[in-house]
Amino acid sequence: MTRVLITGALGQVGTELTLALRERYGVSEVLATDIRRPSPGHPAANGPFQLLDGLDAAGLLATVQAQGIQEIYHLAALLSAVAEAKPALAWHLNMQSLINVLDAAHTCGCRVFAPSSIAVFGPDTPRDLAPQLTSLRPTSMYGVTKVAGELLCDDYARRYGVDVRGLRYPGLISASAPPGGGTTDYSVEMYHAAASSQPYACFLNPDTALEMLFMPDAVRATLELMDAPKAALRYPNAYNLAGMSLTPAAIAAAIRRQLHAFDLPHFEVSYAPDPVRQAIANGWPRSIDDAAARQDWSWQPAYDLQRMTSQMLAALTHHTTGGLAHGA
């Protein structure tokens, strides 16, 4: 059996990855952790859970040792918009918690998944089909921490032999967990508003194209990367990942095409760009080249905009009080 620890299990990817890992390894083998307790019914509450702060190096190491942990999925972080408002906290939390996880992994011989992000790219990165190998000069603190994190993971792999892997997640769309302060929040908020028959004021311009991915694809990509033979991985902790290059206008149009199928009225969208998040989005590529992931471990997204929209509206019209998750 594989013993797994997840940090940040109540947010973004953590919510659905907890479900997927418990399905794979068994509920008792996956320890979900966060800095607050899960609400009743949350996936993390349906199995082993522990309060754990990633900044507590001693507590993290003690937990890994006591629980016999073999894999750590480190998902705790401040996301892009929140990080811009609290840059010093973002640097401290995002970097120190990663160092603590890598130190624990080195001491205990664990494998690690530590996600990166589309935020590593900057204004001088090609806007279309951003390459796997390119300039990484982000203009957001979140992006700075993700570039530094990739380099730190490289260093632990080279210096100590830690098997650490990661994906440059694009914006992630899901119906399972609340938004965490990212630049791509608008996408999931838009689905939520439509499912609740409410108008939506989008905080990005209608033609702002960004790479997006449906959460089931992101979870599957994570597990496939962790399953891949180490020798096959050229960029183990920094693979580009792509799904769909989408604009707010395109998502709104996709929703309107399916309103009748869910007995929903007309969906109204207005645009009131937020200067901070629009500036971040303007520095990110419109699309990403993930050829390396396709070649090295056979990555292939399963969802397009139409199929994702159908599943999002189906989930949210049955659970209109539920939250939404994103990943950048």
Contacts in CASP RR format, 6 or more apart in sequence:
PFRMAT RR
TARGET T0000
AUTHOR 0000-0000-0000
METHOD contacts of the structure
MODEL  1
MTRVLITGALGQVGTELTLALRERYGVSEVLATDIRRPSPGHPAANGPFQ
LLDGLDAAGLLATVQAQGIQEIYHLAALLSAVAEAKPALAWHLNMQSLIN
VLDAAHTCGCRVFAPSSIAVFGPDTPRDLAPQLTSLRPTSMYGVTKVAGE
LLCDDYARRYGVDVRGLRYPGLISASAPPGGGTTDYSVEMYHAAASSQPY
ACFLNPDTALEMLFMPDAVRATLELMDAPKAALRYPNAYNLAGMSLTPAA
IAAAIRRQLHAFDLPHFEVSYAPDPVRQAIANGWPRSIDDAAARQDWSWQ
PAYDLQRMTSQMLAALTHHTTGGLAHGA
1 25 0 8 1.000
1 26 0 8 1.000
1 29 0 8 1.000
2 25 0 8 1.000
2 29 0 8 1.000
2 70 0 8 1.000
2 71 0 8 1.000
3 29 0 8 1.000
3 31 0 8 1.000
3 67 0 8 1.000
3 68 0 8 1.000
3 69 0 8 1.000
3 70 0 8 1.000
3 71 0 8 1.000
4 21 0 8 1.000
4 25 0 8 1.000
4 29 0 8 1.000
4 30 0 8 1.000
4 31 0 8 1.000
4 69 0 8 1.000
4 70 0 8 1.000
4 71 0 8 1.000
4 72 0 8 1.000
4 73 0 8 1.000
5 30 0 8 1.000
5 31 0 8 1.000
5 33 0 8 1.000
5 63 0 8 1.000
5 64 0 8 1.000
5 67 0 8 1.000
5 69 0 8 1.000
5 71 0 8 1.000
5 72 0 8 1.000
5 73 0 8 1.000
6 14 0 8 1.000
6 17 0 8 1.000
6 18 0 8 1.000
6 21 0 8 1.000
6 30 0 8 1.000
6 31 0 8 1.000
6 32 0 8 1.000
6 33 0 8 1.000
6 72 0 8 1.000
6 73 0 8 1.000
6 75 0 8 1.000
7 33 0 8 1.000
7 34 0 8 1.000
7 52 0 8 1.000
7 54 0 8 1.000
7 72 0 8 1.000
7 73 0 8 1.000
7 74 0 8 1.000
7 75 0 8 1.000
7 76 0 8 1.000
7 97 0 8 1.000
7 101 0 8 1.000
8 14 0 8 1.000
8 33 0 8 1.000
8 34 0 8 1.000
8 35 0 8 1.000
8 75 0 8 1.000
8 76 0 8 1.000
9 15 0 8 1.000
9 17 0 8 1.000
9 18 0 8 1.000
9 32 0 8 1.000
9 33 0 8 1.000
9 34 0 8 1.000
9 38 0 8 1.000
9 44 0 8 1.000
9 49 0 8 1.000
9 75 0 8 1.000
10 32 0 8 1.000
10 34 0 8 1.000
10 36 0 8 1.000
10 38 0 8 1.000
10 42 0 8 1.000
10 44 0 8 1.000
10 177 0 8 1.000
11 34 0 8 1.000
11 75 0 8 1.000
11 177 0 8 1.000
11 178 0 8 1.000
11 180 0 8 1.000
11 325 0 8 1.000
12 75 0 8 1.000
12 79 0 8 1.000
12 172 0 8 1.000
12 174 0 8 1.000
12 177 0 8 1.000
12 180 0 8 1.000
12 325 0 8 1.000
12 326 0 8 1.000
12 327 0 8 1.000
13 75 0 8 1.000
13 115 0 8 1.000
13 169 0 8 1.000
13 172 0 8 1.000
13 215 0 8 1.000
13 218 0 8 1.000
13 219 0 8 1.000
13 222 0 8 1.000
13 325 0 8 1.000
13 327 0 8 1.000
14 32 0 8 1.000
14 73 0 8 1.000
14 75 0 8 1.000
14 177 0 8 1.000
15 42 0 8 1.000
15 43 0 8 1.000
15 44 0 8 1.000
15 174 0 8 1.000
15 176 0 8 1.000
15 177 0 8 1.000
15 325 0 8 1.000
16 43 0 8 1.000
16 174 0 8 1.000
16 176 0 8 1.000
16 177 0 8 1.000
16 215 0 8 1.000
16 216 0 8 1.000
16 219 0 8 1.000
16 325 0 8 1.000
17 73 0 8 1.000
17 75 0 8 1.000
17 219 0 8 1.000
17 222 0 8 1.000
18 30 0 8 1.000
18 32 0 8 1.000
18 43 0 8 1.000
18 44 0 8 1.000
19 43 0 8 1.000
20 219 0 8 1.000
20 223 0 8 1.000
21 30 0 8 1.000
21 73 0 8 1.000
22 29 0 8 1.000
22 30 0 8 1.000
22 43 0 8 1.000
22 46 0 8 1.000
22 47 0 8 1.000
24 223 0 8 1.000
27 46 0 8 1.000
27 47 0 8 1.000
27 48 0 8 1.000
28 47 0 8 1.000
28 48 0 8 1.000
30 47 0 8 1.000
30 48 0 8 1.000
31 48 0 8 1.000
31 49 0 8 1.000
31 50 0 8 1.000
31 63 0 8 1.000
31 67 0 8 1.000
31 69 0 8 1.000
32 38 0 8 1.000
32 43 0 8 1.000
32 44 0 8 1.000
32 47 0 8 1.000
32 48 0 8 1.000
32 49 0 8 1.000
32 50 0 8 1.000
33 49 0 8 1.000
33 50 0 8 1.000
33 51 0 8 1.000
33 52 0 8 1.000
33 63 0 8 1.000
34 44 0 8 1.000
34 49 0 8 1.000
34 51 0 8 1.000
34 52 0 8 1.000
34 76 0 8 1.000
35 51 0 8 1.000
35 52 0 8 1.000
35 53 0 8 1.000
35 54 0 8 1.000
35 76 0 8 1.000
36 51 0 8 1.000
37 45 0 8 1.000
37 49 0 8 1.000
37 51 0 8 1.000
38 44 0 8 1.000
38 45 0 8 1.000
38 49 0 8 1.000
39 45 0 8 1.000
50 63 0 8 1.000
52 59 0 8 1.000
52 60 0 8 1.000
52 63 0 8 1.000
54 60 0 8 1.000
54 76 0 8 1.000
54 96 0 8 1.000
54 97 0 8 1.000
54 100 0 8 1.000
54 101 0 8 1.000
55 92 0 8 1.000
55 93 0 8 1.000
55 96 0 8 1.000
55 97 0 8 1.000
55 100 0 8 1.000
56 100 0 8 1.000
57 99 0 8 1.000
57 100 0 8 1.000
57 103 0 8 1.000
57 104 0 8 1.000
60 100 0 8 1.000
60 101 0 8 1.000
60 104 0 8 1.000
61 100 0 8 1.000
61 103 0 8 1.000
61 104 0 8 1.000
61 107 0 8 1.000
61 108 0 8 1.000
63 69 0 8 1.000
64 72 0 8 1.000
64 104 0 8 1.000
64 105 0 8 1.000
64 107 0 8 1.000
64 108 0 8 1.000
64 110 0 8 1.000
65 107 0 8 1.000
65 108 0 8 1.000
68 108 0 8 1.000
69 108 0 8 1.000
69 110 0 8 1.000
70 109 0 8 1.000
70 110 0 8 1.000
70 111 0 8 1.000
71 110 0 8 1.000
71 111 0 8 1.000
71 112 0 8 1.000
71 113 0 8 1.000
71 226 0 8 1.000
72 101 0 8 1.000
72 104 0 8 1.000
72 105 0 8 1.000
72 110 0 8 1.000
72 111 0 8 1.000
72 112 0 8 1.000
72 113 0 8 1.000
73 112 0 8 1.000
73 113 0 8 1.000
73 222 0 8 1.000
74 97 0 8 1.000
74 98 0 8 1.000
74 101 0 8 1.000
74 112 0 8 1.000
74 113 0 8 1.000
74 114 0 8 1.000
74 115 0 8 1.000
75 115 0 8 1.000
76 93 0 8 1.000
76 97 0 8 1.000
77 93 0 8 1.000
77 94 0 8 1.000
77 97 0 8 1.000
77 142 0 8 1.000
77 145 0 8 1.000
78 86 0 8 1.000
78 89 0 8 1.000
78 90 0 8 1.000
78 93 0 8 1.000
78 94 0 8 1.000
78 142 0 8 1.000
79 142 0 8 1.000
79 180 0 8 1.000
79 181 0 8 1.000
79 182 0 8 1.000
79 326 0 8 1.000
79 327 0 8 1.000
79 328 0 8 1.000
80 117 0 8 1.000
80 119 0 8 1.000
80 140 0 8 1.000
80 142 0 8 1.000
80 143 0 8 1.000
80 181 0 8 1.000
80 182 0 8 1.000
80 183 0 8 1.000
80 277 0 8 1.000
80 280 0 8 1.000
80 328 0 8 1.000
81 181 0 8 1.000
81 182 0 8 1.000
81 183 0 8 1.000
81 185 0 8 1.000
81 276 0 8 1.000
81 277 0 8 1.000
81 280 0 8 1.000
82 90 0 8 1.000
82 180 0 8 1.000
82 181 0 8 1.000
82 182 0 8 1.000
83 89 0 8 1.000
83 90 0 8 1.000
83 94 0 8 1.000
83 140 0 8 1.000
83 141 0 8 1.000
83 142 0 8 1.000
83 143 0 8 1.000
83 145 0 8 1.000
84 140 0 8 1.000
84 141 0 8 1.000
84 142 0 8 1.000
84 276 0 8 1.000
84 280 0 8 1.000
85 276 0 8 1.000
87 141 0 8 1.000
90 141 0 8 1.000
90 142 0 8 1.000
90 145 0 8 1.000
91 141 0 8 1.000
91 144 0 8 1.000
91 145 0 8 1.000
94 142 0 8 1.000
94 145 0 8 1.000
94 146 0 8 1.000
94 149 0 8 1.000
95 145 0 8 1.000
95 148 0 8 1.000
95 149 0 8 1.000
95 152 0 8 1.000
98 114 0 8 1.000
98 149 0 8 1.000
98 152 0 8 1.000
98 153 0 8 1.000
99 152 0 8 1.000
101 112 0 8 1.000
101 114 0 8 1.000
102 112 0 8 1.000
102 114 0 8 1.000
102 152 0 8 1.000
102 153 0 8 1.000
102 156 0 8 1.000
102 162 0 8 1.000
102 164 0 8 1.000
104 110 0 8 1.000
105 111 0 8 1.000
105 112 0 8 1.000
105 156 0 8 1.000
105 162 0 8 1.000
105 164 0 8 1.000
106 156 0 8 1.000
106 160 0 8 1.000
106 161 0 8 1.000
106 162 0 8 1.000
109 162 0 8 1.000
110 162 0 8 1.000
111 163 0 8 1.000
111 164 0 8 1.000
111 165 0 8 1.000
111 226 0 8 1.000
112 153 0 8 1.000
112 162 0 8 1.000
112 163 0 8 1.000
112 164 0 8 1.000
112 165 0 8 1.000
113 164 0 8 1.000
113 165 0 8 1.000
113 166 0 8 1.000
113 222 0 8 1.000
113 225 0 8 1.000
113 226 0 8 1.000
114 149 0 8 1.000
114 153 0 8 1.000
114 164 0 8 1.000
114 165 0 8 1.000
114 166 0 8 1.000
114 237 0 8 1.000
115 166 0 8 1.000
115 167 0 8 1.000
115 169 0 8 1.000
115 222 0 8 1.000
116 146 0 8 1.000
116 149 0 8 1.000
116 150 0 8 1.000
116 166 0 8 1.000
116 167 0 8 1.000
116 168 0 8 1.000
116 169 0 8 1.000
116 237 0 8 1.000
116 238 0 8 1.000
117 142 0 8 1.000
117 143 0 8 1.000
117 146 0 8 1.000
117 168 0 8 1.000
117 169 0 8 1.000
117 327 0 8 1.000
117 328 0 8 1.000
118 168 0 8 1.000
118 169 0 8 1.000
118 170 0 8 1.000
118 171 0 8 1.000
118 210 0 8 1.000
118 211 0 8 1.000
118 284 0 8 1.000
118 285 0 8 1.000
118 288 0 8 1.000
118 328 0 8 1.000
119 138 0 8 1.000
119 140 0 8 1.000
119 142 0 8 1.000
119 143 0 8 1.000
119 146 0 8 1.000
119 183 0 8 1.000
119 280 0 8 1.000
119 284 0 8 1.000
119 328 0 8 1.000
120 136 0 8 1.000
120 138 0 8 1.000
120 143 0 8 1.000
120 146 0 8 1.000
120 147 0 8 1.000
120 150 0 8 1.000
120 168 0 8 1.000
120 238 0 8 1.000
121 130 0 8 1.000
121 134 0 8 1.000
121 136 0 8 1.000
121 138 0 8 1.000
121 283 0 8 1.000
121 284 0 8 1.000
121 285 0 8 1.000
122 135 0 8 1.000
122 136 0 8 1.000
122 137 0 8 1.000
122 138 0 8 1.000
122 139 0 8 1.000
122 283 0 8 1.000
122 284 0 8 1.000
123 137 0 8 1.000
123 139 0 8 1.000
123 282 0 8 1.000
123 283 0 8 1.000
124 135 0 8 1.000
124 137 0 8 1.000
125 134 0 8 1.000
125 135 0 8 1.000
125 136 0 8 1.000
125 137 0 8 1.000
125 283 0 8 1.000
125 285 0 8 1.000
126 134 0 8 1.000
126 285 0 8 1.000
127 285 0 8 1.000
127 286 0 8 1.000
128 285 0 8 1.000
128 286 0 8 1.000
128 287 0 8 1.000
129 285 0 8 1.000
129 287 0 8 1.000
129 288 0 8 1.000
129 289 0 8 1.000
130 240 0 8 1.000
130 285 0 8 1.000
130 287 0 8 1.000
130 288 0 8 1.000
130 289 0 8 1.000
131 240 0 8 1.000
131 289 0 8 1.000
132 235 0 8 1.000
132 239 0 8 1.000
132 240 0 8 1.000
132 289 0 8 1.000
132 290 0 8 1.000
132 291 0 8 1.000
132 292 0 8 1.000
136 147 0 8 1.000
136 150 0 8 1.000
138 144 0 8 1.000
138 146 0 8 1.000
138 147 0 8 1.000
138 283 0 8 1.000
139 279 0 8 1.000
139 280 0 8 1.000
139 283 0 8 1.000
140 280 0 8 1.000
146 168 0 8 1.000
150 237 0 8 1.000
150 238 0 8 1.000
153 162 0 8 1.000
153 164 0 8 1.000
153 166 0 8 1.000
153 237 0 8 1.000
153 238 0 8 1.000
154 237 0 8 1.000
156 162 0 8 1.000
156 164 0 8 1.000
157 163 0 8 1.000
157 164 0 8 1.000
157 236 0 8 1.000
157 237 0 8 1.000
163 230 0 8 1.000
163 236 0 8 1.000
164 236 0 8 1.000
164 237 0 8 1.000
165 225 0 8 1.000
165 226 0 8 1.000
165 233 0 8 1.000
165 236 0 8 1.000
165 237 0 8 1.000
166 225 0 8 1.000
166 236 0 8 1.000
166 237 0 8 1.000
166 238 0 8 1.000
166 239 0 8 1.000
167 218 0 8 1.000
167 221 0 8 1.000
167 222 0 8 1.000
167 225 0 8 1.000
167 239 0 8 1.000
167 241 0 8 1.000
167 293 0 8 1.000
168 238 0 8 1.000
168 239 0 8 1.000
168 240 0 8 1.000
168 241 0 8 1.000
168 288 0 8 1.000
169 213 0 8 1.000
169 218 0 8 1.000
169 241 0 8 1.000
169 327 0 8 1.000
169 328 0 8 1.000
170 184 0 8 1.000
170 210 0 8 1.000
170 211 0 8 1.000
170 212 0 8 1.000
170 213 0 8 1.000
170 241 0 8 1.000
170 242 0 8 1.000
170 243 0 8 1.000
170 288 0 8 1.000
170 327 0 8 1.000
170 328 0 8 1.000
171 184 0 8 1.000
171 187 0 8 1.000
171 210 0 8 1.000
171 211 0 8 1.000
171 212 0 8 1.000
171 213 0 8 1.000
171 326 0 8 1.000
171 327 0 8 1.000
171 328 0 8 1.000
172 184 0 8 1.000
172 212 0 8 1.000
172 213 0 8 1.000
172 214 0 8 1.000
172 215 0 8 1.000
172 218 0 8 1.000
172 325 0 8 1.000
172 326 0 8 1.000
172 327 0 8 1.000
172 328 0 8 1.000
173 184 0 8 1.000
173 187 0 8 1.000
173 188 0 8 1.000
173 191 0 8 1.000
173 212 0 8 1.000
173 213 0 8 1.000
173 214 0 8 1.000
173 215 0 8 1.000
173 308 0 8 1.000
173 312 0 8 1.000
173 324 0 8 1.000
173 325 0 8 1.000
173 326 0 8 1.000
174 188 0 8 1.000
174 214 0 8 1.000
174 215 0 8 1.000
174 324 0 8 1.000
174 325 0 8 1.000
174 326 0 8 1.000
175 188 0 8 1.000
175 191 0 8 1.000
175 311 0 8 1.000
175 312 0 8 1.000
175 315 0 8 1.000
175 316 0 8 1.000
175 319 0 8 1.000
175 322 0 8 1.000
175 323 0 8 1.000
175 324 0 8 1.000
175 325 0 8 1.000
176 215 0 8 1.000
176 323 0 8 1.000
176 324 0 8 1.000
176 325 0 8 1.000
177 323 0 8 1.000
177 324 0 8 1.000
177 325 0 8 1.000
178 323 0 8 1.000
178 324 0 8 1.000
178 325 0 8 1.000
179 185 0 8 1.000
179 188 0 8 1.000
179 189 0 8 1.000
179 323 0 8 1.000
179 324 0 8 1.000
179 325 0 8 1.000
179 326 0 8 1.000
180 325 0 8 1.000
180 326 0 8 1.000
181 326 0 8 1.000
182 277 0 8 1.000
182 326 0 8 1.000
182 327 0 8 1.000
182 328 0 8 1.000
183 204 0 8 1.000
183 210 0 8 1.000
183 277 0 8 1.000
183 280 0 8 1.000
183 281 0 8 1.000
183 284 0 8 1.000
183 328 0 8 1.000
184 210 0 8 1.000
184 212 0 8 1.000
184 326 0 8 1.000
184 327 0 8 1.000
184 328 0 8 1.000
185 203 0 8 1.000
185 324 0 8 1.000
185 326 0 8 1.000
186 202 0 8 1.000
186 203 0 8 1.000
186 204 0 8 1.000
186 248 0 8 1.000
187 212 0 8 1.000
187 246 0 8 1.000
187 248 0 8 1.000
187 251 0 8 1.000
187 326 0 8 1.000
188 312 0 8 1.000
188 323 0 8 1.000
188 324 0 8 1.000
188 325 0 8 1.000
188 326 0 8 1.000
189 200 0 8 1.000
189 324 0 8 1.000
190 200 0 8 1.000
190 202 0 8 1.000
190 248 0 8 1.000
190 251 0 8 1.000
190 252 0 8 1.000
190 255 0 8 1.000
190 269 0 8 1.000
191 251 0 8 1.000
191 255 0 8 1.000
191 309 0 8 1.000
191 312 0 8 1.000
191 313 0 8 1.000
191 316 0 8 1.000
191 324 0 8 1.000
192 316 0 8 1.000
192 320 0 8 1.000
192 322 0 8 1.000
192 323 0 8 1.000
192 324 0 8 1.000
193 199 0 8 1.000
193 200 0 8 1.000
193 267 0 8 1.000
194 200 0 8 1.000
194 255 0 8 1.000
194 259 0 8 1.000
194 264 0 8 1.000
194 267 0 8 1.000
194 313 0 8 1.000
194 316 0 8 1.000
195 262 0 8 1.000
195 264 0 8 1.000
195 312 0 8 1.000
195 313 0 8 1.000
195 316 0 8 1.000
195 317 0 8 1.000
195 320 0 8 1.000
196 316 0 8 1.000
196 320 0 8 1.000
197 264 0 8 1.000
197 265 0 8 1.000
199 267 0 8 1.000
199 268 0 8 1.000
199 269 0 8 1.000
199 270 0 8 1.000
200 267 0 8 1.000
200 268 0 8 1.000
200 269 0 8 1.000
200 270 0 8 1.000
201 269 0 8 1.000
201 270 0 8 1.000
201 271 0 8 1.000
201 272 0 8 1.000
202 248 0 8 1.000
202 269 0 8 1.000
202 270 0 8 1.000
202 271 0 8 1.000
202 272 0 8 1.000
202 273 0 8 1.000
203 272 0 8 1.000
203 273 0 8 1.000
203 274 0 8 1.000
203 277 0 8 1.000
203 278 0 8 1.000
204 248 0 8 1.000
204 271 0 8 1.000
204 273 0 8 1.000
204 274 0 8 1.000
204 277 0 8 1.000
204 278 0 8 1.000
204 281 0 8 1.000
205 248 0 8 1.000
205 271 0 8 1.000
205 273 0 8 1.000
205 278 0 8 1.000
206 247 0 8 1.000
206 248 0 8 1.000
206 249 0 8 1.000
206 252 0 8 1.000
206 269 0 8 1.000
206 271 0 8 1.000
207 247 0 8 1.000
207 248 0 8 1.000
207 249 0 8 1.000
208 247 0 8 1.000
208 248 0 8 1.000
208 278 0 8 1.000
208 281 0 8 1.000
208 282 0 8 1.000
209 245 0 8 1.000
209 246 0 8 1.000
209 247 0 8 1.000
209 286 0 8 1.000
209 287 0 8 1.000
210 245 0 8 1.000
210 246 0 8 1.000
210 247 0 8 1.000
210 281 0 8 1.000
210 284 0 8 1.000
210 285 0 8 1.000
210 286 0 8 1.000
211 242 0 8 1.000
211 243 0 8 1.000
211 244 0 8 1.000
211 245 0 8 1.000
211 246 0 8 1.000
211 284 0 8 1.000
211 285 0 8 1.000
211 286 0 8 1.000
211 287 0 8 1.000
211 288 0 8 1.000
212 243 0 8 1.000
212 244 0 8 1.000
212 245 0 8 1.000
212 246 0 8 1.000
213 221 0 8 1.000
213 241 0 8 1.000
213 242 0 8 1.000
213 243 0 8 1.000
213 244 0 8 1.000
213 301 0 8 1.000
213 303 0 8 1.000
214 243 0 8 1.000
214 301 0 8 1.000
214 303 0 8 1.000
214 308 0 8 1.000
214 311 0 8 1.000
215 325 0 8 1.000
216 302 0 8 1.000
216 303 0 8 1.000
217 243 0 8 1.000
217 301 0 8 1.000
217 302 0 8 1.000
217 303 0 8 1.000
218 241 0 8 1.000
220 302 0 8 1.000
221 241 0 8 1.000
221 293 0 8 1.000
221 299 0 8 1.000
224 297 0 8 1.000
224 298 0 8 1.000
224 299 0 8 1.000
225 233 0 8 1.000
225 239 0 8 1.000
225 293 0 8 1.000
225 297 0 8 1.000
225 299 0 8 1.000
227 297 0 8 1.000
228 296 0 8 1.000
228 297 0 8 1.000
230 236 0 8 1.000
232 296 0 8 1.000
232 297 0 8 1.000
233 239 0 8 1.000
233 296 0 8 1.000
233 297 0 8 1.000
234 292 0 8 1.000
234 296 0 8 1.000
235 292 0 8 1.000
235 296 0 8 1.000
239 290 0 8 1.000
239 292 0 8 1.000
239 293 0 8 1.000
239 296 0 8 1.000
239 299 0 8 1.000
240 288 0 8 1.000
240 289 0 8 1.000
240 290 0 8 1.000
240 292 0 8 1.000
240 293 0 8 1.000
241 288 0 8 1.000
241 290 0 8 1.000
241 293 0 8 1.000
241 299 0 8 1.000
242 287 0 8 1.000
242 288 0 8 1.000
242 289 0 8 1.000
242 290 0 8 1.000
242 301 0 8 1.000
243 290 0 8 1.000
243 301 0 8 1.000
243 303 0 8 1.000
244 301 0 8 1.000
244 303 0 8 1.000
244 304 0 8 1.000
244 305 0 8 1.000
244 308 0 8 1.000
245 286 0 8 1.000
245 287 0 8 1.000
246 305 0 8 1.000
248 269 0 8 1.000
248 271 0 8 1.000
250 305 0 8 1.000
251 305 0 8 1.000
251 309 0 8 1.000
252 267 0 8 1.000
252 269 0 8 1.000
254 305 0 8 1.000
254 306 0 8 1.000
254 309 0 8 1.000
255 267 0 8 1.000
255 309 0 8 1.000
255 313 0 8 1.000
256 266 0 8 1.000
256 267 0 8 1.000
257 306 0 8 1.000
257 309 0 8 1.000
258 306 0 8 1.000
258 309 0 8 1.000
258 310 0 8 1.000
258 313 0 8 1.000
259 265 0 8 1.000
259 266 0 8 1.000
259 267 0 8 1.000
261 310 0 8 1.000
261 313 0 8 1.000
262 313 0 8 1.000
262 314 0 8 1.000
262 317 0 8 1.000
264 313 0 8 1.000
264 317 0 8 1.000
284 328 0 8 1.000
290 299 0 8 1.000
293 299 0 8 1.000
294 300 0 8 1.000
303 311 0 8 1.000
316 322 0 8 1.000
END
